[in-house]
Amino acid sequence: MARVVCIGVGTVGCGWATVFARAGHEVVLYDADPAMIASRALPRIDATLEQLAHEMPTGETTETIRARIQVADTLAEAVAGAEVIQESVREDLDIKRALFAEIGASAPADCRLFSSTSALPGSQFLSDIPNPGRAMVGHPVNPPSHIPLVELCATPLTTPETVEYAHAFYDKAGMEPITVEKEIDGFILNRLQYTLVAEAMHLVGEGYCSAADIDRVMTSGLALRWASIGPFMTAHLNAHEGFVGFVAQLEGMMKKMGADARTDYDWGPDLVSRIHDEMARIRPVEDIAAAQAWRDRRILATRRLQAGETPTDA
Ligand SMILES: NC(=O)c1ccc[n+]([C@@H]2O[C@H](COP(=O)([O-])OP(=O)(O)OC[C@H]3O[C@@H](n4cnc5c(N)ncnc54)[C@H](O)[C@@H]3O)[C@@H](O)[C@H]2O)c1
């Protein structure tokens, strides 16, 4: 098993640490704010492992997995002997550039370098490092401990061996990698997500419905299908003749909705406050941590249903 280093141990880094430790790797944590690792990251990792106690890999316990996670005090100590580095620091191009310059200089030359960036094409910060062929984006969905998708996007300099290694590495860790064939801001998931959110802001902003009802349209409507089949298969199954039949019947409507969607909607602070207040009436801000744990249990329950098992602790 490999020595896998998680650099940046906030929301996403904590999730990655549990994924890699559960996969049997020796995990090293490093963060620019070392005090935070003890006060926030390790308790969070412990809580996640506890929540996953019903989903333990064969022969493992929470304790055996937790024992694989160590903390490094310096970046140099963290990256020494690393086989894989998963970077999850703030989404800031200058910070990622400076960090990868440092990593590139101190990590072993053959160490694979993966970035969790949500939207930045890797070539903007992974090209000017020694041996850039070993680096690419491995973008997870939060929390990666519960949601398996990881979007793999090479830079023009990434070698085919690194791409192949990344697929096998994430796959063996229980993730489901997909390939983003060409660099694009936001990769696939966030382009879809924020296009939908932009139109949702437009619909709420212009008074077509409440923010809570937008959420209900997803949880009681679209997402029930989309948890099992995506939008293309939904369309394919909605017409006797399959996808071509669906498009033949509804092409005009599909194109009109696309053209009418206000993805450039210029929401202002009043709309943001209004939506915040509506959400906070349902989930007060002080309850967010508890609500995140509830959300994660729901995700696990959905995954069990997807796998054909009965949920036990939803
Ligand atoms: N939160 C999400 O939903 C989500 C989902 C997928 C991908 N991502 C991406 O993952 C990355 C991390 O996001 P997050 O939400 O975990 O952020 P976060 O703010 O929760 O955590 C970032 C951590 O990085 C540390 N850090 C900052 N600069 C550093 C440096 N130079 N060296 C070491 N540590 C440093 C911070 O102290 C902090 O603990 C971002 O690129 C983000 O876009 C986030």
The ligand as a Gaussian input file, in Angstrom:
#p B3LYP/6-31G(d) Opt

LIG

0 1
 N      -15.931000      21.983000      -0.291000
 C      -16.366000      21.417000      -1.396000
 O      -17.581000      21.197000      -1.591000
 C      -15.389000      20.958000      -2.457000
 C      -15.732000      19.899000      -3.313000
 C      -14.796000      19.464000      -4.267000
 C      -13.561000      20.096000      -4.373000
 N      -13.260000      21.139000      -3.535000
 C      -11.939000      21.766000      -3.694000
 O      -11.070000      21.236000      -2.691000
 C      -10.149000      22.244000      -2.280000
 C      -10.279000      22.448000      -0.777000
 O      -11.591000      22.892000      -0.475000
 P      -12.182000      22.814000       1.001000
 O      -13.632000      23.107000       0.882000
 O      -11.716000      21.573000       1.680000
 O      -11.440000      24.079000       1.665000
 P      -11.227000      24.396000       3.223000
 O      -11.107000      25.861000       3.321000
 O      -12.225000      23.664000       4.053000
 O       -9.785000      23.739000       3.545000
 C       -8.608000      24.215000       2.965000
 C       -7.447000      23.898000       3.906000
 O       -6.236000      24.195000       3.237000
 C       -5.333000      24.754000       4.176000
 N       -4.303000      25.496000       3.436000
 C       -4.431000      26.694000       2.818000
 N       -3.271000      27.015000       2.205000
 C       -2.409000      25.984000       2.445000
 C       -1.066000      25.725000       2.072000
 N       -0.365000      26.572000       1.315000
 N       -0.494000      24.558000       2.497000
 C       -1.203000      23.673000       3.251000
 N       -2.472000      23.890000       3.636000
 C       -3.071000      25.024000       3.235000
 C       -6.218000      25.601000       5.081000
 O       -5.581000      25.843000       6.346000
 C       -7.468000      24.733000       5.193000
 O       -7.415000      23.865000       6.311000
 C      -10.471000      23.483000      -3.108000
 O       -9.665000      23.531000      -4.251000
 C      -11.932000      23.259000      -3.471000
 O      -12.307000      23.960000      -4.634000
 C      -14.132000      21.564000      -2.573000

